[in-house]
Amino acid sequence: MDKIAFADELFNQLDDLATAEGLQLVDVEIKGQMQRPIVIVYLDKDGGIGIDVLAAANRWIGAALDDCIDSAYTLEVSSPGGRERKKDNG
């Protein structure tokens, strides 16, 4: 599976989890080699997102990724900056 397809798959898996946490999943990127990917997840919420929310999200996202990534990976959870949402909910 290539990086774009893998990022799309992860986006679809994480989107409902983010919504359940009161967050909006903005984007998922995959960097580095697929044998040890760097997974970057961008989250936002009304009023902006703080470090405490990002730290908590790191835990539930990591648990979700552990179920679908068989190799070692690096997880980065960040605010979106100027990014727009990758996909519509509809």
Contacts in CASP RR format, 6 or more apart in sequence:
PFRMAT RR
TARGET T0000
AUTHOR 0000-0000-0000
METHOD contacts of the structure
MODEL  1
MDKIAFADELFNQLDDLATAEGLQLVDVEIKGQMQRPIVIVYLDKDGGIG
IDVLAAANRWIGAALDDCIDSAYTLEVSSPGGRERKKDNG
1 9 0 8 1.000
1 34 0 8 1.000
3 30 0 8 1.000
3 31 0 8 1.000
3 34 0 8 1.000
3 37 0 8 1.000
4 30 0 8 1.000
6 30 0 8 1.000
6 34 0 8 1.000
6 37 0 8 1.000
7 28 0 8 1.000
7 29 0 8 1.000
7 30 0 8 1.000
8 28 0 8 1.000
9 68 0 8 1.000
10 28 0 8 1.000
10 30 0 8 1.000
10 39 0 8 1.000
10 41 0 8 1.000
10 65 0 8 1.000
10 68 0 8 1.000
11 25 0 8 1.000
11 27 0 8 1.000
11 28 0 8 1.000
11 86 0 8 1.000
11 87 0 8 1.000
13 64 0 8 1.000
13 68 0 8 1.000
14 25 0 8 1.000
14 28 0 8 1.000
14 41 0 8 1.000
14 61 0 8 1.000
14 64 0 8 1.000
15 25 0 8 1.000
15 87 0 8 1.000
15 89 0 8 1.000
17 60 0 8 1.000
17 61 0 8 1.000
17 64 0 8 1.000
18 24 0 8 1.000
18 25 0 8 1.000
18 43 0 8 1.000
18 57 0 8 1.000
19 25 0 8 1.000
21 56 0 8 1.000
21 57 0 8 1.000
21 60 0 8 1.000
22 45 0 8 1.000
23 43 0 8 1.000
23 44 0 8 1.000
23 45 0 8 1.000
23 49 0 8 1.000
23 53 0 8 1.000
23 57 0 8 1.000
24 43 0 8 1.000
24 44 0 8 1.000
24 45 0 8 1.000
24 85 0 8 1.000
25 41 0 8 1.000
25 42 0 8 1.000
25 43 0 8 1.000
25 85 0 8 1.000
26 42 0 8 1.000
26 43 0 8 1.000
26 44 0 8 1.000
26 80 0 8 1.000
26 83 0 8 1.000
26 84 0 8 1.000
26 85 0 8 1.000
26 86 0 8 1.000
27 40 0 8 1.000
27 41 0 8 1.000
27 42 0 8 1.000
27 80 0 8 1.000
27 83 0 8 1.000
27 85 0 8 1.000
27 86 0 8 1.000
28 39 0 8 1.000
28 40 0 8 1.000
28 41 0 8 1.000
28 42 0 8 1.000
28 86 0 8 1.000
29 39 0 8 1.000
29 40 0 8 1.000
29 42 0 8 1.000
30 37 0 8 1.000
30 38 0 8 1.000
30 39 0 8 1.000
30 40 0 8 1.000
31 37 0 8 1.000
31 38 0 8 1.000
31 40 0 8 1.000
32 38 0 8 1.000
35 71 0 8 1.000
36 71 0 8 1.000
36 72 0 8 1.000
36 73 0 8 1.000
36 74 0 8 1.000
37 69 0 8 1.000
37 71 0 8 1.000
37 73 0 8 1.000
37 74 0 8 1.000
38 73 0 8 1.000
38 74 0 8 1.000
38 76 0 8 1.000
39 65 0 8 1.000
39 69 0 8 1.000
39 73 0 8 1.000
39 74 0 8 1.000
39 75 0 8 1.000
39 76 0 8 1.000
40 76 0 8 1.000
40 77 0 8 1.000
40 78 0 8 1.000
41 57 0 8 1.000
41 61 0 8 1.000
41 75 0 8 1.000
41 76 0 8 1.000
41 77 0 8 1.000
41 78 0 8 1.000
42 78 0 8 1.000
42 79 0 8 1.000
42 80 0 8 1.000
42 81 0 8 1.000
42 83 0 8 1.000
43 49 0 8 1.000
43 53 0 8 1.000
43 54 0 8 1.000
43 57 0 8 1.000
43 77 0 8 1.000
43 78 0 8 1.000
43 79 0 8 1.000
43 80 0 8 1.000
44 79 0 8 1.000
44 80 0 8 1.000
45 53 0 8 1.000
48 79 0 8 1.000
49 79 0 8 1.000
50 79 0 8 1.000
54 77 0 8 1.000
54 78 0 8 1.000
54 79 0 8 1.000
57 77 0 8 1.000
58 75 0 8 1.000
58 77 0 8 1.000
61 75 0 8 1.000
61 77 0 8 1.000
62 75 0 8 1.000
65 73 0 8 1.000
65 75 0 8 1.000
END
